[in-house]
Amino acid sequence: MLIIPAIDLKQNKTVRLHQGKFDRVSVYSINPEEAARRYLCLGIKRLHLIVLWGAKEGSISPLEQQTISRIIQLRDALSGNKCALQLGGGIRREAQISYFFSLGIDYLIVGTSFLLPLALESGFSLGDLKRFYQNGGKTLDLEKEVPEFELMERLEQSVRERIIVAVDYQGEEIALSGWEVTIPLLPEYCIETLTARGYRTFLLTNIERDGTMEGVDVDSINRIILRLSRVFPRPNILIAGGITRQEDIETLSRLSMPPQGVVVGKALYQKRLDLFQLLSRFPQE
């Protein structure tokens, strides 16, 4: 099982949110490049980079692009390209996808710009979506949230295989636009539908557990995975949200359809998990 350290960044700082709430942010003394260097020196095989305000605002600032570029250069220098980088937060245009792949990012995480069109396709009206956004305290701006409406249909298969679809959920609803809006779509429905369209990897995050240090919600994960057991080809699932102890990962590894990997963030910064021990316990393939 892949152990994937997370670096959530804002400008050139390492930050974390509590349950995805932008008014409950922790700033860590270690900057993103220093964190990346520490993880790379331990021999990780994948690193998770999220531009948090990009997910909320739909754009990545020039300073954040510079930080990402320096981490790519650091990866190339320290690991000889043996560590894959996955990047998310505000990726909503084909030109962005091409740009970050050309820089050296291996996988891109896309959520809102795929899932809003999927919601309309599934039967929700534009009025429904506007109401969901109002409930979340936002106004729906489709041009900002989905600037290229046919994006998920337009990408070549070779690109689809390098896309990680972020399916963030709360109960039996998915969360969009930096987790500020929820829509009553089952996460497993989104995964099954997009798997049929050639997307292979999905990041499943329980936002009620993310950043809480309360442990992983195995029941909801197992429920979703069991409902996906009939899907072919079988999707690759990455798990995030609440992973606090090694026992959380051990439990996930024993599920009937174990995830391909787990994303770990706050527990590393607060030294609740030891990355060296995790990499020794779970050999990285």
C-alpha positions in Angstrom: 0.0 0.0 0.0 1.4 3.4 -1.0 2.0 5.8 1.9 1.5 9.2 0.4 2.6 12.2 2.6 0.5 15.3 2.0 1.7 18.9 1.7 -1.1 21.4 1.7 0.2 24.8 0.7 -0.9 28.4 0.6 1.6 30.6 -1.2 4.9 29.3 0.2 3.6 28.1 3.5 2.5 24.6 4.7 -1.0 24.7 6.1 -3.8 22.3 7.2 -7.5 22.8 7.6 -9.8 21.2 10.2 -12.7 19.4 8.3 -11.9 21.5 5.3 -13.0 24.8 7.0 -11.0 27.8 5.7 -11.5 29.6 9.0 -9.8 26.8 10.9 -6.4 26.8 9.4 -3.1 25.7 11.0 0.2 27.0 9.7 3.3 24.9 10.3 6.8 26.1 10.8 8.2 23.8 8.1 7.8 25.2 4.6 6.6 23.1 1.6 10.1 22.6 0.2 11.6 21.5 3.5 8.7 19.1 4.1 9.2 17.6 0.6 12.9 17.3 1.1 12.3 15.4 4.4 9.9 13.0 2.8 12.0 12.4 -0.3 15.0 11.6 1.7 13.1 8.8 3.4 12.4 7.2 0.1 8.7 7.9 -0.5 7.3 6.7 -3.9 4.5 9.4 -4.1 3.9 12.9 -2.8 0.6 14.6 -2.5 0.5 18.4 -3.1 -2.7 20.4 -2.7 -3.1 24.2 -3.3 -5.9 24.7 -0.8 -7.1 28.1 -1.8 -6.9 27.0 -5.4 -9.6 24.4 -4.6 -11.7 27.2 -3.1 -11.1 29.9 -5.7 -10.4 27.9 -8.8 -7.0 29.3 -9.5 -3.3 28.8 -8.5 -1.2 31.9 -7.9 2.1 32.6 -9.5 3.9 32.2 -6.1 2.2 28.8 -5.6 3.3 27.8 -9.1 6.9 28.7 -8.2 6.7 26.6 -5.0 5.4 23.7 -7.1 8.2 24.1 -9.6 10.8 24.1 -6.9 9.4 20.9 -5.4 9.5 19.2 -8.8 13.2 20.3 -9.1 13.9 18.9 -5.6 12.2 15.6 -6.5 14.3 15.3 -9.6 17.5 16.0 -7.8 16.8 13.8 -4.8 14.9 10.8 -6.2 16.0 10.6 -9.8 12.3 10.8 -10.8 11.4 7.7 -8.7 8.8 9.6 -6.7 5.6 10.4 -8.4 4.0 13.8 -7.7 0.2 14.3 -7.6 -1.1 17.8 -7.5 -4.6 19.2 -7.0 -6.5 22.4 -6.1 -8.0 24.6 -8.8 -7.2 22.4 -11.8 -10.2 23.2 -14.1 -8.8 23.7 -17.6 -7.1 21.5 -20.2 -4.3 24.1 -20.6 -3.5 23.7 -16.9 -3.4 20.0 -17.2 -1.0 20.2 -20.1 1.1 22.8 -18.3 1.6 20.9 -15.1 2.3 17.6 -16.9 5.0 19.4 -18.9 6.5 20.7 -15.7 7.0 17.1 -14.4 3.8 16.5 -12.3 2.8 12.8 -12.7 -0.8 12.9 -11.7 -3.4 15.7 -11.5 -6.3 15.8 -9.0 -9.5 17.1 -10.5 -12.9 17.4 -8.6 -15.4 20.2 -9.1 -14.9 20.6 -12.8 -15.9 17.0 -13.4 -18.5 16.5 -10.7 -20.6 19.5 -11.4 -21.3 18.4 -15.0 -21.9 14.9 -13.7 -24.5 16.3 -11.3 -26.4 18.0 -14.1 -26.1 14.8 -16.2 -27.6 12.8 -13.4 -30.7 14.8 -13.3 -30.2 17.8 -11.1 -31.2 21.1 -12.7 -29.2 24.3 -12.7 -31.7 25.7 -10.2 -31.0 22.7 -7.9 -27.2 23.4 -8.1 -27.8 27.1 -7.4 -29.8 26.2 -4.3 -27.0 23.8 -3.1 -24.5 26.6 -3.5 -26.7 29.0 -1.6 -27.0 26.5 1.2 -23.3 26.5 1.4 -23.2 30.3 1.5 -21.9 30.7 -2.0 -23.2 31.9 -5.4 -22.8 29.4 -8.2 -20.5 30.8 -10.9 -20.4 28.1 -13.5 -17.8 30.0 -15.6 -15.4 29.9 -12.6 -16.3 26.4 -11.3 -16.5 24.7 -14.7 -14.8 26.9 -17.3 -14.6 24.1 -19.8 -17.8 22.1 -19.5 -16.7 19.2 -21.8 -13.3 18.8 -20.1 -13.9 15.3 -18.7 -15.2 14.1 -22.1 -12.5 15.8 -24.2 -9.3 14.4 -22.5 -7.4 11.6 -24.3 -7.4 8.2 -22.7 -3.6 8.5 -22.0 -4.4 11.7 -20.0 -7.4 10.2 -18.2 -5.1 7.5 -16.8 -3.1 10.3 -15.2 -6.1 12.1 -13.7 -7.1 11.4 -10.1 -10.7 12.3 -9.5 -11.3 13.8 -6.1 -14.5 12.4 -4.6 -14.8 14.2 -1.3 -17.9 13.1 0.7 -19.9 13.8 3.8 -22.3 11.1 4.7 -23.9 10.1 1.4 -23.2 13.5 -0.3 -20.3 14.7 -2.3 -18.5 18.1 -1.5 -17.4 20.6 -4.1 -15.7 24.0 -4.4 -13.2 23.6 -1.6 -15.7 21.5 0.4 -18.0 24.5 0.9 -20.9 23.0 -1.0 -22.5 19.5 -0.7 -24.7 17.8 -3.3 -26.8 14.7 -2.7 -24.9 12.4 -5.1 -23.5 9.1 -3.8 -19.7 9.0 -4.0 -19.8 5.4 -5.4 -22.1 6.6 -8.2 -19.5 9.2 -9.2 -16.7 6.6 -9.1 -18.7 4.0 -11.1 -19.8 6.5 -13.7 -16.4 7.9 -14.3 -14.7 4.5 -14.3 -17.0 3.6 -17.3 -15.5 6.7 -19.0 -11.9 5.6 -18.7 -10.9 7.2 -15.4 -9.0 4.8 -13.2 -8.0 6.4 -9.9 -10.1 8.2 -7.3 -9.2 10.0 -4.1 -11.9 9.3 -1.5 -11.9 11.8 1.4 -14.2 11.8 4.3 -14.3 15.6 5.0 -15.8 15.1 8.5 -12.7 13.3 9.5 -10.1 15.3 7.6 -7.7 17.1 9.9 -9.5 16.0 13.0 -7.0 13.4 14.2 -10.0 11.2 15.1 -9.1 8.2 13.1 -10.3 6.9 9.8 -14.1 6.2 9.2 -13.7 2.5 8.2 -17.5 1.9 8.1 -18.2 4.5 5.4 -15.1 3.5 3.4 -16.1 -0.2 3.5 -19.7 0.6 2.5 -18.5 2.5 -0.6 -15.9 -0.1 -1.5 -18.4 -3.0 -1.2 -20.8 -1.1 -3.6 -17.9 -0.7 -6.0 -17.0 -4.4 -6.0 -19.1 -5.0 -9.1 -17.4 -2.3 -11.1 -15.2 -3.4 -14.0 -12.4 -2.5 -14.5 -11.9 -2.1 -10.8 -10.9 1.4 -9.9 -7.8 2.4 -7.9 -8.9 4.0 -4.7 -6.7 6.3 -2.5 -8.0 7.1 0.9 -7.6 10.4 2.9 -9.3 11.9 5.9 -8.6 11.2 9.6 -5.7 8.7 9.3 -4.1 9.1 12.7 -2.6 5.8 13.8 -0.8 3.0 12.1 -3.8 0.8 13.1 -5.9 2.9 10.8 -3.8 1.9 7.8 -3.6 -1.7 9.0 -7.4 -1.9 9.1 -7.7 -0.4 5.6 -5.2 -3.0 4.3 -7.4 -5.8 5.5 -10.6 -4.6 3.7 -12.0 -6.9 1.0 -10.9 -4.4 -1.6 -7.9 -2.6 0.0 -7.1 0.9 -1.2 -4.0 1.4 -3.4 -2.7 4.0 -1.0 -3.4 6.4 1.8 -2.7 10.1 2.1 -1.4 11.2 5.4 -0.9 14.8 6.5 -1.6 16.2 9.9 -0.6 13.1 11.8 2.9 13.4 10.4 3.3 17.0 11.3 2.1 16.4 14.8 4.3 13.3 15.1 1.5 10.9 15.7 2.8 8.7 12.8 6.4 7.9 12.0 6.9 7.9 8.2 10.0 5.7 8.4 8.1 3.0 10.3 5.2 3.2 7.9 7.5 2.8 4.9 9.1 -0.2 6.5 5.8 -1.8 7.4 4.2 -1.2 4.0 6.7 -1.8 1.3 6.2 0.7 -1.5 5.7 -1.0 -4.9 
